[in-house]
Every structure is written in structure tokens, then in C-alpha cells.
Amino acid sequence: MSICITSDSTCDLSQAQLQAHGVELFPLRILRDGEALQDGVEITPRDVFAHAAAGGSLCTTAALNPADYAGRFAELAAQHEAVIHINISAEFSSCHQNAVLAAADLPNVYVVDSRNLSTGHGLVVLAACQMAESGQYGPAEIVARLESMIPRVSASFVLDQLEYMRRGGRCSSVVALGANLLQLKPCIEVADGKMHVGKKYRGSLLRCVSAYIRDRLARPEQLEPDRIFITHTVDYDPDVLAEAHRLVEGLGYFREVCDTEAGCTVSCHCGPGTLGILYVRKP
């Protein structure tokens, strides 16, 4: 059975992964001084950071509208027996609602809310690809299995600084200043499709990331061993990144350790110096 898997650009999978599985992306819009640019096509995370560093306003994200989805859904639905599209969490964007509207008159197009972002979203996309490629499951069963998996996806990030959160109105200047003075690095977690602040680590970025990974992977036997992501912003500190890989790979538990760069969505909200590990918990 020919099943096409598509995704919002927020899944942060590498080009190699997208090409290997034939995943088609729907680029979200990144707003830069009022101009709407296609995520990963007309603007990159480096552009986002460079604009802010030059004194420009922070870039923001905008959802695709139903028309953005509808035309391509119709084309793909005519070419395949089924299309499964996986969205960024409905709590972060109206993309899911708009994709559902666009697919309403296409009975072979299925729309799934990942309840996540970045490679937390990407883990759901890859699971869909593997099931579709196996030929063992029809589209309805793939969707049911994805919906069972989604609550078990763990996504979190450690932020090196809170300047983007402050400038974006997601934390106060006082909180940001206090975090800088005390060398606090907050862990941002995704739970039930929403982001919230978890544990705050203190010290250098290397020390904080090391402690964060040890905390997250203290009980690896409770996690699915197939795959784990180390996802980070562009131009991340190479020494800290190397230590992250040493700690994750040193467990000898995960069959695949994937390194990917965070796309524009995470970059717009969290800023430079952001790193997370993302995986799936066992049932």
C-alpha cells in the first residue's frame, strides 16, 4: 500500500533522514520585521540569530493556513492510497486545526497532532515512516499506533541564556537578570503538548548540560532503545556537544544516536546555546 508521510517543518529532522524516508515538509512562516518567509527555504536559524544580533526585532513564527495545506494534500491524495500528515502540537500553533480543515473532504488524508515540537515531533514522523515502509499496517492502524506513542515522547532542552525568552515576553527582565547573575540554565520541558520550565541547573554550560543528561538518562532501561536525538541550535559549543555525545553514547544503550540542528521555531523562541535530548519512553 502506498502511504505518503508528510510533516510540518518543525520536526527538525535532518535532510538525510527526510530524503531516506521521502518525507515532504510543509514550511511554516517565519516573520521577520513583518515579512513572512518560508522556514528552512527563505530563512534559516543563522539568519534568525544574525538579525537579532544586529539589533533587529526577534523573529516570530506563524501557522500555515488551510489553503497552504489543501492544494498539496489534494495532489498527494491523488498519487497515493493514503497520506498521513503530522503537525506541531496544537498547543503551539493553529497548524493542526488548519490541516484538519484542509483534509476534511479528502477521506484518504489523515492528520495527526504530535503534541510536540522539534525532534519530539520528528520521532513521531520517523515512527510513521517505519510503519508505512513495513507494509504491515494500514493508515488507520498507523494513526492509532502513533496516538498511543505520542504521550510517551519526551522532549526537553537546556537554555544557555534567557534573552530570547525575555525579549519574546515569556519571562521578565528580573528573572532573566537573576538567571544570568546566578548562572542558572533552565530546562524547558514539553508535557501534554505544552512547554513549561522544569529543573534549573547552575554553573557553566558544560556542567549544566552534563547534569541535565545524567538526570534524564538515569534510568535508560525505562526508555525505548531504538533512537535518541541530541538536538541543538546552530554553531553550538563543540566541547559541550562532544560531552553530550560522550554521555549518551557511553551508555551503550541506544541503537541510534541522531544529531540534528534545531530549526527556526526552537531558535526563535529559545535562542542560541540551546540543546536537548529527545526520546520515547517504554509503555
Protein Blocks (a to p, Z undefined) as FASTA:
>chain_A
ZZdddddfklopafklmmmnopacddddddeehiacdehklocfklmmmmmmnopacddd
ddddfklmmmmmmmmmmmpmbdcdddddfklpcklmmmmmmmmmmmkbccddehiahjll
mmmmmmmmmmmmnopacfklmmmmmmmmmmmpccddddfbfklmmmnopacfklmmmmmm
nopacddddeehiacdddddeddfklmmmmmmmmmmmmmmlpcfkbccddddehiafklm
mmmmmmmmmnomafbdcdddddfklmmmnoghiacddddddZZ
